[in-house]
Structures are given as structure tokens and as C-alpha cells.
Amino acid sequence: QVVLQQSGPGVVKPSQTLSLTCVISGDSVSSNSAAWHWIRQSPSGGLEWLGRTYYRSKWYNDFAVSVKSRITVNADTSKNQFSLQLNSVTPEDTAVYYCARAENRAARSFDYWGQGTLVTVSS
Amino acid sequence: DIQLTQSPSFLSASVGDRVTITCRASQGISSYLAWYQQKPGRAPKLLIYAASTLQSGVPSRFSGSASGTEFTLTISSLQPEDFATYYCQQLNSYPRTFGQGTKLEIK
């Protein structure tokens, strides 16, 4: 059973950095068949993919164009976790943020999700 | 980016009804489509992947099918716990994109 446990602050001030962590149990962040994603859901309900990290003999990342200049996703193998940093946030970054696993054996679908973290950007 | 258009956006139905939700892709995505169910305050839950493969533990009343760029999710006999919002997602290319959602409500 895979469990993704998210942590991080619920309020971030405008222009500051949003930082979230997703701790993995039941799988390895270095898995050769999985990728580790961040997704957010706006207050209106739409789901937006933000980025991913994955290991295939070396680490790779992909990011959404909308956040590419502001986003960092890192894996920490010693803690079996991955993280999201989003710089220079504005109120438009207010959303529920999710981490998720995509597994090749499930045709790349997101089969496990974290519990979600509501992040509000406000002074 | 690949656009996914779900229809309808809202659906009102009764327990025991058969319902169908459609997701149309703006270009070919092979069978790289997944369906998720989301209840208020919860993360999305994977129901179907590869257009028609039922995720382990998901009731058999859920099914998926594909025809070209049109995909359907069918619930054969609605149960009270099925009232939720449903999203499709394409996994063919990046960026991964989602449909806008279909909210299934009790009539």
C-alpha cells in the first residue's frame, strides 16, 4: 500500500516562496517505473498539473509552462520524499496542492494521491 | 496542449440510473486516458486507466470505453456513494491535462 503524506504551510505571503513536501511510504522515490507529480486545484475546481520528477538512471524533471520560471521539484532519496517550491507567489497561486504517483504499470495514471494542502496566498 | 472537453458539466440522476459522461480530446491520445472521482474535501481517486481498465478495488458498475478521440465513463446503476465530481485526464503527452469536470448530483 502506497501512502503519500504532504506537509507544509497553509498561508504564504505574496512574493514569497511556497514550499511543500510529500513523504512516500510503500514505494521508492527512485523507482524506475514511477514518476512523482504535483498538481493543484483552484478554488473554482479546475485541476492543473504543475510538474514531475522521476529517476531513470538519472533524475529528470518536467514542468508546466505556466509555472516553469518559478517552480522547483526535488527528490530526497535519504528521506524518500519529494518537494515543491514555487517562487514569487501571487493570490492566483491560492489552491489545494496535491502530490501524486504516476505508475507505468497503470498506463501513467495517477494511482496514489496525497491528502492535499490548501495554500492561501495572503498578506 | 491537448484540450479535454467533458460533457455534461452537471448531471442530475437518481439511484439506480445508468449514466454516461463523455470526454473529447482535441487530438489523438491513443488510449492514454484516465477517469477520476472526487468527493468534497478529498483527493481525486483513480477509477479507470488506459481508457477502459478498471483500477483494482473499483466496483464493476464503472466502465470506460473509447472511440477515436471520444471517451466515455459509464456507471451502470448509480449508488448513493457515486454522487461526486468526475474528471478525465490525458496521459499521452505533456503537459498532463484534465477535463473541466462533471458534477453528478442526486435528482
Interface residues (C-beta under 8 A of the other chain):
Chain A: H37 G45 G46 L47 E48 W49 D62 A64 V65 Y98 A100 A102 A106 A107 R108 S109 F110 D111 W113 G114 Q115 G116
Chain B: S31 Y32 A34 Y36 R42 A43 P44 K45 L46 Y49 A50 T53 Q55 T85 Y87 Q89 L91 Y94 P95 R96 T97 F98 Q100 G101
